[in-house]
Amino acid sequence: MRAAKDWKDYEIIDATKGNRLERWGSTILVRPDPQVVWKNYEISPQWRNPHAVYHRSNSGGGKWDYKRHVQEKWNITYKDLTFIVSPTGFKHTGVFPEQAVNWDLYRQLIAKAGRPVKVLNLFGYTGGATLACAAAGANVCHVDASKGMVAWGRENAAVSGLADKPIRWIVDDCGKFVAREARRGSKYDAIIMDPPSYGRGPGGEIWKLEDCIDDLISQCMEIVSDTPLFFAVNSYTAGISPSVMKYMLQTKMQPKYGGSVSCDEIGLPVSATGGEVPCGATAIWTEQQMDTIQP
């Protein structure tokens, strides 16, 4: 597992009984995590005095129970990037901290390329990967079906000092956007795909990862440039293992472009125990041989 260990403004303080005890800057939140199936003793005393606790509802969704004053939004930083954090009604905060290991990897690959790189970030959410690639000098197209998430991404770019970088912010269904780009003859040197397990597009289009991911990767093959740099696919569902994503990229990218495909879990360290919480998986094709993914 690659764990995101370089955060200063984020930390999993402790994790047990289905919950994470997290620090976002100076704000302490308790959020449910289905991967936290262990039931060891609550080590940290901060379990007893968090700022807010998210409770799931039996009918779906959930709500925040605020124990202390919490700002509507605040900033945290990761290295030279700044993100606006805000608790949402779906337990998320606008940042997936485990993805920092991939942000570092994308930046490294772009910086070492020594040439202009055009990146397509699909399901871009609030722009973590977009900002990392833009900061490394890439030209980025950010696509997400949520108008609110794209606006949030723009705000993150502004507070990170990247508002003037070449980033296109697109609100659209990712599959429809890729199809249009293929008809236009557009090409990209790097593709990042960070899809949800389940979702709906702006026109009510249903996305289910297991049913749709292979078709979307195939669609993207039509817009891969003649000299691609990398193709990354992330998954947050146990239904798609790292090896499944690796297989899909191998069978599509390697016959035409060679290179290599690596895959692994990504996660976050737990300060109280020294353990690591798994948070998803990544598979990545790169133009250069790479036995294992290195941050």
N, C-alpha and C positions, 0 to 999 in steps of 0.2 A: 504494500500500500504506500502511496505517496501522501503524506500528511502535510497540510499547510501550516508550517511551523514558524513562519516569519512575521506573523501578525503582531502588532503592538497594541492596537485599539480593539481587538476582538480576542475572546478567549472562552473556551468551554471550561468553566471552573470545575464542574463535577457533572456526572451523568449517571442516573439510575432510575429504576421503576418507570420506564417509559418517558422520561423527561431529561432535557438538558438544562443545566444552570449556566447561563451565558452572560458574559460581560461585553457590552457594546459601548465602547468608550468608558464612561463612568456609570452607565445604566445597566442594571442587572435584570435580566428577563429569564423566565422559566417557560420553555416551549416543549411540546410533545415531540418525540422522535420514535417512530416505529422500530428503528434498529436497536434502540436501547431496551433490550429485553431482560437484561440482568437486574437483580434486585439486592445489590449490596448496600451496606450502610451509607447514609448520606454523610459524607466526610466534611464538606464545607459548612460552616455556620451560616453562610449567606443564603442557604435554602430558606431560612426562617425570616428573612427580611428583603425579598426582592422588590423591585419597583413594580413589576407586573407579572402576572401568570396567565398564560393562554389555556383556556379550557375548551376541549372539543365538545360539540353537541352530539347527542345520540341521533339527531335527525340530519346531521351533516353540518359542516362548517364549525363555527365556534365563536368565542368572544374573549376579549382581554378583561381580566380582573385587575384593576389598578390599585395597588397597595400604597404607593407613594406617587408624588407628582412626576409625570413623564412628559417631556416636551413632545410636541406633535412631530417634529423632525429635528435631527441633529447630524453632524458630520463625523465620520471616522476616516482614517487614512490607512492605506496600504502602500508602503514605500512612497512613491511620488504621486500616487493616485488618491483622490478624495471621493468619498461616496456619501450621499444623503441617506440616512437611515430613518425609517418611519414604520412603526408597527401597523400592519394591515389586518383587515378582518379575516384573512385566510392564514394567519399566524406568521406570514413572511414579513421580512423587514426591508426588502429591497436589495439585499446583498446575500449571495451564497458564498460564504468565506472560504469553503473548501476549494473553490475554483481558482483561488490565488495561485495554486501550483501550476495550473494550466496557463494563467495569464503570464507567469514567468517564462514558461516554455515557449509560448507564442512569441513573446518579445525576443527571446534568445534566437529563435529560428529566423525571424525577420531581420534582426540586427546582423546576423551572420550571412544572410543571403547576398549582401553586397550589390543589390539591384532593386529597382522599384517593385513593390509588392502590392497587389490589389486583393483585398480580403472581403469575403462575404460572410457576415455573421447572422445566421438564421436563428430565430427564436431568441433574439438578442437581449430580451428582458430589459434591465436598467443599465446595460452597457459595460459591464466589467471587462469582458473580452474586447469589446470595441475600443475602450479607452486604452487598454494595454497595447493593442496593435497600433493604434494611432500614435501613441507615445513613442513607439519604436520606429515610426516613420512610414507606416503603411497608409495607403488609401483605403478607407473602409466603407462598406455599405452595410448598415445595420437595419435588420428587418424584424418586426414583431407585429402580431395581430392586434395588440392592445395599444390604443392611442395614449393611454395614461402611462404605460411603461416606457414608450418611446419618448414622451415628454420628460419623464424622470431621467432617462438616459441623457437627454440634452442638458438637463440641469447638472448631472454629474460631470459631464464634459466641461461645463462652464466653471464649476468650482474646482476642477482639476487643472484649469488653465489650458484646456484643449479645445475651446470653442472655435478657434480659427483653423483647426486641423481639417484635412479633407475627409469629412465624414458625411455620408448621405443617411438621413434618418427616414425610414420608410415604414408606414403603417399599412400592413397587408398580410393576407394569408401567405405563408411561406411557399407552399406548393404552387400557388397561382403566380407569385412573383418570379419563382425560378422558371416556370413555363414561359412567361413573358420575356425574361432575360434570354432564354434560349432562342426564341423567335427573333429577338433583336440582334443576336450574334454576340452578346456580351460574354466576356471571359474573365475568370478569376484565378489568381495564383494560389489562393488559400481559401478554404471553406471551413467554417466552424458551425457545428450543428448542436444546439443545446435544447432538445425538445422536451416538452412535458410528457408525463405518462398518458395524460388525457387532457383534451382541451377543445375549444371551439374557436373557429376563425371569425372575423368581423361579419361574415355573411351567414353564420350559423354552421359552417363546415365543421364536421366532427373529426378530431384527430385522436387516434388511439395508437400508441407507439408501436405495439407488436404488429399491427396491421399495416401501418403506413411507412415505417422507417426505411424499409428496403426500397420501396418505390421512390421515395424522395431522394435517397442516395443515387439511385439510377438516373433520376431527372437531373441531378446536379452534375453527373458525368458529362452532360451536354454543354455545360458552361465552364468546365475546367480548362485552363489555358494549356498551351503546348509545353510549357515549362513550369508545372505546378511545384509549390514549395511544401505545403502540407494540407491534409484533410483530416479534421478532428470531429469525432462524434461522442457526445456525452449522454449518459443515461442515469436516471434516478430511480428506476424501478427494478425490483428483483427479477422481473420477468424477462429482462434482457441482460445477459451476463456480459462481462468484458470480452470473452472469447467469441460470442455471437457477433458483436460489433466488429471485432477484428476480422472475422471470417468474411463479413460483408465487404469491408474495405479491401481485403486481400483479393477477393474474386473480381472486384470492379477496377481497382486502381493498378494493381501490380501487372496484369497482363499487358497493359498499354504503357505504363510509365516506369515499371520496375520499382525501385525503392524498397522500403520495408514498412511493416505495420507492427506496432506495439500496443499492448493494452494492460490496464491494471485498475485496481480500486483507487479512489481518492478519499481522503478523510480529514479529520481534525483531531489534534491531540487533546487529552483531558488532563488538566493540571493536577487534579487531586490524586490521580492514580498512576499517571504516566502511560495510560492506555490510549487507544485511538478509536474514535467513532467512525465507522464507514459511512460515507455520504453519497456514494454513487460510483460510477465507473467511466473511464475514458478509453477510447481506442483512437489511434492516430497513425495515419500514413505520412511518411516523410520521404523526400527525394533522396536523402542520404540513408545508408544503412544505420539502423539504430536498434541494438539488441533489446534494450530496455528504455523506458521513458525516463529521461533525466530532467529535473527541474532547472 
